[in-house]
Amino acid sequence: PPPVITEDTPSLNDLPTCVLNDAHKWMDEGKKIDEIVLLHMRKAGGTTLRHYLSRVARRFRIEFKAYEGNPTPDILTEESQDNVTRLYVTHLRHPVTRVVSHYLYENRWNCTNLPETITEPYDFSSNYTKKSLSEYLDTPGTPRSNFLWGCNHDCYARWSTGVFTDEQLASEKDLLGRARKTLSAYNLIIVTDWLKNPDYIKSIETLFGGVKGMHASVPMYCGAKVQHANDLFPLEVPPEMYYRIHEMNKIDLQLYDEFTSCESVRFPNRSLTFA
């Protein structure tokens, strides 16, 4: 059967941060953060988060770096040899929802030819359509050894580890274990599915010094035209297609389940300290 995607958001007291690694220690010691580093997971709310963290960095006059399409460098090995205290942040959205969103906003429509208002019947022979959902799932993209942009299977695991090409995937014996270890090194993983919960948003903003705008809408390239087209022609995803997406993303689904249900660390109700 297709996966069940719930829209429920737990109460704040039930929300695990997963993993805030040693951020509690930093809070207790009053250690100041000099730089925020974000691993931007594509089509998972990353643009909103990127703009927000950039605002935080400007507010406190600290450095901000974002990586999109390639992994955060040296997160497992880097020591503070340069005396820079870095806060590593990434985020997750339900993998099936992320794949469908990636199709809807980057692969369903030909943005260059898409008019502001569609009057033609919807079909894939039109010059404003790009791919069917099935064709999109059949297309692996064009990954390079050091870069992956378009992705439709186990993307969180691949973006976090740098395992991009078919050759790299074939030689990687334990992608799940490697991705779990890498993601566990982040100080904070934000679950973007939970950003409908105002208490969750408030907690994140409190964590980042009270800077507002965590859930502010951020325009995306061709977003208005694509949204209009999707509204006119809603995508109908049959159960067998949901099942296929589910099967293609088994590793990401396990990672998502683990990092949205851990019980070791809860959301602190106070701010980190910024330089």
N, C-alpha and C positions, 0 to 999 in steps of 0.2 A: 504493500500500500504506500501511497505518497506520505512524506513526513508531515507531521502536524506542526504547524508554525503558530505558536501562541502569541497573542498581542499583550498578554498579561505582564505587568511589571510588579515585582515584589515590593514590599514596603522597605524603607531605608534600612531598618534594623536587620533585614534579611539579605541585604546586598553584600556579597563578597567583593573586595576590590581586586583580588587576584592580579598582581601578587604584592604590590608595594614593597617588594624585596627588602631593602633595608631603609626605606623611607621613614619608618617609625624611629629607627635609631638616629637618623638625621634630625628629626624633630626633637627628640629628647636631648640631643647634644647641642641643638641650635646651630647645626652645620648649615652654612649658606650654600644655596645652589647657584652655580655660575652659568649653567647652560642647560637648555631643554633640548632633547633629541627625540624626534618623532619618526617612527616607522609608519608611513602612510599606506594603509591597506586600501586599494582602489575599490570604488563603489561600495564603501562600507561606512560612509559618513566622515571620511578622512579630510575632505576639503573644509568642512565646517570646523573640525577639530584643529586643522592646520591654521586657519585664520584666528581661531581663539587663542591658541598657544603663542602665535606670533604677537597677538595683542598683549598677552601676559608678559612676554619677553620685553616688549617696548615699555610696558608700564614699569618694570623693575630694572630696566636697562641691563639686561643680561643677553647672552647669545641664544639663538634658536636655529636649529638645523632640522631639515626634514628630508627623508629619503623615500622616494616613490619609484617603484619598479626595480629597486635593488635593495639589498639588506643593509641594516645599520652595521657599519664596520666595527669589528672587534668587540662586540658587546660581551662576548664570553671571556675575552682575554685582557681587555683593556684595564690597566691600573691607573691610578691618578698620578702618573709620573710627571704630568705637567701641572699638578696642583689645581686642576679644574674639577669641580664637583658637578657631575652630569646627572640629570634626571631623565631616564629612558622611559618613553611613553609609546604605547601602541593601542590598537583598538580592534574590536571584533564585532561583526554583525552575523546573524544566522547565515551560514554558507549558502543554503539554497536561495534565500532571499537576495543575497549578494549577487549570485550568478544571474538570476532573473533580472535584477536591476541593471547589471552590466549589459545584458542583451537589450533591454528596453531603451537605454540611454546612449549606447555607443554602437550597437550592432544591428538594430532593427531598421533604422532610418538612415538615408543618405542626407546628411545635414546640408551639404552644399546645394543640393537640388530641392530641398524641402521648402515648400512655400509657407508663408505665414498662415494661410488658411487653405486647407485641403478641400478640393471640390471633386476630385476624381474618386472613383471607387477604389477601395483598398485591395491591391493585389501585388504579387511579387514581380510582375512584369513591368511595373511602373518605375520610372527613373528616380523616384524619391524613396523607394524602399531598397534595403540593403540585403538582408538575409532573413530566412525563416529561423525560428528557434532551433529546429532540428539541424539546419545548416550551420548555425552558430556553434552548436555542441559538437559538430563534426570537425570544426576548425580549431586546431591546436594553437593558432597564433604563430608568431615568428620569434620565439625566444632566442636570445643570445646567451652566451656563457656567463655574462655579467649583467644582464638586463632582461626583465620580463614585464611587459606592459599589459597587453590583452591576455586574459587568463580565465579559463572556465572550469578547471579542476584542481582541487587541493591547493588553492592559491595562497592561503595563509601560511601553510607549511613551506611552500616554495619561496614566497617573498621573504620569509623570516630567515631562511637558511641559505638562500642563493642557489638552490637546486632548480635549475631552469630548463635545460635542454633535455631531449630524450636520452641522450648519452649520459648526462648527469643523473637522471632519474633511474636509469638502468643500473648504474654503478652504486647508487645509494641503497644500502641494505636495510636501513631503519629510519625512514624519513619521519615517521611519527615520533620516535624517540628523540631524534635530533631537533625537530621542531619544538617538542615539549620542553627540552632543555634550554633552547634559545629563548622561547617566550617566557619561561620562568625567570630569566635573567632581567626582564624588564621591571622597572620600579612600579609601573602602573599600567594596567590594561583596562581601557574604558569600553564598556559594552554599549554600543550605540543603539541597540534595540531598546535600552532602558531610558533613553533620553526623552521619552514621553512622560517620565515620572519627574515632576517638578522638584521633589526632594532630592532626587539623584543629581539633577542639574545643580541645585543649590549646594550640595555637598562637594561637587567638583569645583565649583566657583569658590567655595570656602577654602578648599585645599590649595587653590592657586591665588591666594591672597585677596579674595573677594572681588576679583575682576569679573564683571558681568559679560553676558553675551555668549555663553557656552552653546546655546541652541539657536543663535541668530542665523537666519537664512542667508546663504551665500550663493550668488548667481554662478551658474556653470556655463561653459561654452555650449551654445545652441540649445540650452536647457528649456527656454520658453517654447520654442517651436516644437521640440521633441515632446514636451509635456502635453502640448495642445494635440499633437498627432496621436499620442497614446490615449488621451482622453476621448478623442473621436473614435478610435478603434482599440478598445480595451483588449489586452492580450488574454486569450483563453488557453490555459495550460492544462492539458489532459493529464489524468493520473499517471499514465505510463511515462510521460515526459518528466513529471516530478520525480518519479522513481529513478529514471535515468540520471537526472542531476544528482540525486541522493547517492547513487552508486559511484558516480564520478568524483564525489567529494567526501568519501568515507573518513579520510584522515582529518580533514578540516572539521567535519562534524564531531569527531571524537575530541579534538582540541577545543572546540567551542563548548561542548558539554562539560569538559573538565574545568575550563577557565571561567565558566559562569556558574559553577556549583561548589567551588572549593570553600572550605570553612575555616581556613587557618588565619585569615586576616580580614578585618572589617574596615569599613570606611571611617577614617578618623574625622572628628568634627572640629578640626582646627587647620591652620594654614602651615604649609611648608615655609621655610625661611629662604628668602632670596637675597642675593648679594646686592 
